[in-house]
Amino acid sequence: MLTLLLAAGCWQPLTKRPGQAFLKGPRLPPDSVVVEVLAFHFRRDDSALYAAVWQEVNEQALAGAVRRCLAENGFRSGIVTGHLPRAVEQALELGSQPSPDQGPDASQMNVIKFDGRPTVRVQQMRLPARRRWEIAASDVYASVAPLYREDGQLQGETFELGQGMFAVKAMPENDGRVRLELVPELHYGEAQRRYTTTEGVLNLELGRPRKSFTKLTQEVVLSPGDFYVLGSAQDRPGSLGDYFFTVESGGNRHAKLIFIRLAHTQNDGLFLPAVDRAAEGAE
């Protein structure tokens, strides 16, 4: 084939300007973003590791009233820019471990185990803009009875086959950033048929009943590479957040942190070389 092209005079050597790459990154639909969800499991009694992680998290990214409401219900959250907290990297010894295999499946799951040491679970997700998506926070409990504050009142309720979930929506912005909306929910019981409405379209879905804690809704704006961190407040045992971020394994209870990393959007420009970004700006 190459000989034929040369003979026909159709082949030209590739040339590139300084700072220009031969290949550009993948193009996404303009209404979707790619995030990576990392679930970090560690010993529940490792208070030093927990404190070191939160020292690097900017919890001021949320309004004070939202932070207070989350804290009352046993949640902590905030933003880390550019990299995982160093305490997590050191615990996992990421520099000496192989990277998870990445495949073409956008929902691929990878688990890295460290012989009894902390573990991390990695999932890549492609989120359509403004469409509901779900991230599982906890495993399914046979029965769960968390305490939570609603309208200033301490309440308790028992949920059979309960599981902590986050309903997530992503709203891309023109500068490459993304506004994430997260709502904690408890899904419980057996799956049922229900009708939902999406952009005026009536859909029939199969899903479990759920209780949404809309007063705990979190909205943050992430730049590509930023991590949004979700965890529990260690001083609120039995709270909603405690159930969301506790893992039962082998008769032991482990703590969990969830990191949501904004990996790529159609508008972020991270996959364009400097010359091409300048050219786009000139346009």
C-alpha positions in Angstrom: 0.0 0.0 0.0 2.8 2.4 0.9 4.5 1.6 -2.4 1.3 2.4 -4.3 0.8 5.7 -2.5 4.4 6.8 -3.2 4.1 5.9 -6.8 0.8 7.8 -7.1 2.4 10.9 -5.4 -0.3 11.0 -2.7 1.9 10.5 0.3 3.6 13.4 2.1 5.9 13.1 5.1 4.3 14.2 8.4 5.6 17.5 9.7 4.8 19.3 12.9 5.3 22.8 14.1 7.2 23.3 17.4 4.9 22.5 20.3 2.3 20.7 18.1 1.4 17.0 18.7 0.8 14.6 15.9 -2.3 13.2 17.6 -5.1 14.9 19.4 -7.0 13.5 22.2 -10.4 11.8 21.9 -13.4 14.0 21.0 -16.4 13.7 23.2 -20.0 14.5 22.5 -20.4 18.2 23.5 -22.9 17.3 26.2 -20.8 14.7 28.2 -17.9 14.6 30.6 -15.6 11.8 31.8 -15.0 11.3 35.5 -13.0 8.8 37.5 -14.4 7.5 40.8 -11.9 6.1 43.3 -13.1 4.4 46.4 -10.2 4.3 49.0 -10.7 1.7 51.8 -8.5 1.8 55.0 -8.6 0.8 58.6 -11.3 2.5 60.6 -9.1 3.1 63.6 -6.3 4.8 61.5 -7.1 8.3 62.7 -3.7 9.6 61.7 -4.2 8.7 58.1 -7.7 10.2 58.1 -6.5 13.5 59.6 -3.6 13.7 57.2 -6.0 13.3 54.2 -8.4 16.1 55.3 -5.5 18.5 55.9 -5.1 18.6 52.2 -8.8 19.0 51.4 -10.3 22.4 50.8 -13.6 22.1 52.7 -14.3 25.8 52.1 -15.5 25.0 48.6 -19.0 24.6 50.0 -21.0 27.3 51.6 -20.9 27.4 55.4 -24.5 26.5 55.9 -24.1 23.4 53.6 -21.0 22.3 55.5 -22.8 22.6 58.9 -25.8 20.6 57.6 -23.4 17.9 56.2 -21.4 17.8 59.5 -24.6 17.4 61.5 -25.4 14.3 59.4 -21.9 12.8 59.6 -20.6 13.9 56.1 -17.3 15.7 55.1 -16.4 16.9 51.6 -14.1 19.2 49.7 -11.8 19.7 46.8 -8.2 18.6 46.2 -6.5 20.2 43.2 -4.2 18.3 40.8 -3.4 15.1 42.7 -4.6 12.7 45.4 -3.8 13.7 48.9 -0.2 12.7 49.6 -1.3 10.6 52.6 -3.4 8.4 50.2 -0.5 8.1 47.7 1.9 7.1 50.4 -0.6 4.6 51.9 -1.1 2.9 48.5 2.6 3.3 47.5 1.3 4.4 44.1 4.8 5.2 42.8 5.8 1.5 43.1 2.5 0.0 42.0 1.4 -0.7 38.4 -1.4 1.5 37.1 -4.8 -0.2 36.6 -5.5 -1.6 33.2 -7.6 0.8 31.1 -9.9 -0.5 28.4 -12.3 1.0 26.0 -15.3 0.4 28.3 -16.2 3.7 29.9 -17.6 1.9 32.9 -14.7 -0.4 33.5 -13.9 -1.2 37.1 -10.4 -2.0 38.4 -9.5 -3.1 41.9 -5.9 -2.8 43.3 -5.2 -4.9 46.4 -2.3 -4.5 48.7 -2.0 -7.6 50.8 -4.1 -6.4 53.8 -3.0 -2.8 53.4 -5.4 0.0 52.1 -7.1 -0.7 48.8 -8.5 1.5 46.0 -11.3 0.8 43.6 -11.2 2.8 40.3 -14.2 3.3 37.9 -14.3 5.5 34.9 -17.7 6.9 34.0 -19.0 9.0 31.1 -21.8 11.3 32.3 -24.3 12.8 29.9 -24.9 16.5 30.8 -27.7 17.2 33.1 -28.8 13.6 33.3 -29.1 11.7 36.5 -26.3 9.2 37.3 -25.7 7.2 40.5 -22.6 6.4 42.5 -22.8 3.6 45.1 -21.3 4.8 48.4 -22.0 1.8 50.6 -22.7 -1.9 50.2 -26.2 -3.2 50.7 -27.1 -3.6 54.4 -29.6 -6.2 55.5 -31.1 -3.5 57.7 -29.9 0.0 58.3 -31.2 2.5 60.9 -29.2 5.8 60.6 -29.8 8.9 62.6 -30.2 12.1 60.6 -31.3 15.7 61.1 -34.1 17.0 58.9 -35.6 20.5 59.5 -33.7 20.8 62.7 -35.1 17.6 64.2 -33.1 14.4 64.9 -34.8 11.5 63.3 -34.3 7.8 62.8 -35.8 5.3 60.4 -35.2 1.7 59.5 -34.5 0.7 55.9 -34.5 -3.0 54.9 -31.8 -3.8 52.3 -30.6 -0.2 52.5 -27.7 1.2 50.5 -26.1 4.6 50.5 -26.0 6.2 47.0 -25.3 9.6 45.5 -27.4 10.9 42.7 -25.0 12.9 40.4 -25.6 15.4 37.7 -22.8 17.1 35.6 -23.3 20.5 34.0 -20.4 21.4 31.7 -19.3 25.1 31.4 -17.8 26.8 28.4 -14.4 27.2 30.0 -13.9 23.4 30.5 -15.0 23.4 34.1 -17.9 21.3 35.3 -20.5 22.0 37.9 -21.4 18.8 39.8 -24.5 18.3 41.8 -24.6 15.5 44.3 -27.6 14.4 46.4 -27.3 11.7 49.1 -30.0 9.0 48.9 -30.9 5.8 50.7 -32.1 3.0 48.3 -33.9 0.2 50.0 -36.2 -2.8 49.5 -36.8 -4.7 46.4 -36.8 -3.3 42.9 -40.1 -1.9 41.6 -41.4 -0.4 38.4 -41.8 3.3 38.4 -42.3 6.2 36.0 -39.9 9.1 35.7 -39.8 12.2 33.6 -36.6 13.3 31.8 -36.8 16.5 29.7 -40.6 16.1 29.3 -40.3 12.4 28.3 -42.1 9.8 30.4 -39.9 6.7 31.1 -40.6 3.4 32.7 -37.7 2.3 35.0 -37.0 -0.6 37.2 -35.5 0.5 40.5 -35.7 0.3 44.3 -37.6 2.9 46.4 -35.3 5.7 47.6 -35.3 8.5 50.1 -33.5 11.6 48.9 -31.9 14.0 51.4 -32.2 17.1 49.3 -31.2 19.4 52.2 -27.7 17.8 51.9 -27.4 18.6 48.2 -23.8 19.6 47.3 -22.8 21.8 44.3 -19.2 22.3 43.4 -17.3 23.5 40.3 -14.3 21.3 39.2 -11.6 22.0 36.8 -10.0 19.1 34.8 -7.8 17.2 37.2 -9.6 18.3 40.4 -10.8 15.7 42.9 -14.0 16.1 44.9 -13.6 14.2 48.2 -16.5 12.6 50.1 -16.2 10.9 53.5 -17.7 10.7 56.9 -17.1 12.6 60.1 -15.5 10.2 62.6 -17.1 11.8 65.6 -20.7 10.9 64.3 -21.1 7.2 64.8 -24.5 5.9 63.7 -25.1 8.9 61.5 -26.2 8.9 57.9 -22.6 9.6 56.8 -21.2 6.9 59.0 -23.4 4.3 57.2 -22.5 5.7 53.8 -18.7 5.4 54.3 -18.3 2.3 56.4 -17.4 -1.1 54.8 -18.2 -4.4 56.4 -15.5 -7.0 55.5 -14.7 -10.3 57.2 -16.5 -9.3 60.4 -14.5 -6.0 60.6 -15.5 -2.5 59.8 -13.4 -0.3 57.5 -13.6 3.3 56.6 -14.0 4.6 53.0 -13.3 7.8 51.1 -14.6 8.5 47.6 -12.7 10.7 45.2 -14.5 12.0 42.1 -11.9 13.2 39.5 -12.9 15.3 36.5 -10.9 13.6 33.8 -12.0 15.3 30.6 -14.7 17.4 29.0 -15.2 18.5 25.4 -14.2 22.0 26.2 -11.2 21.6 28.5 -8.5 21.9 25.9 -6.1 19.7 27.9 -5.6 17.3 24.9 -4.6 20.2 22.6 -0.9 21.3 22.3 0.0 24.8 23.2 0.1 26.0 19.6 -3.4 24.6 18.9 -4.8 26.2 22.1 -3.4 29.5 21.1 -4.9 29.2 17.6 -8.3 28.3 19.1 -8.1 31.4 21.3 -7.3 33.6 18.3 -10.4 32.3 16.6 
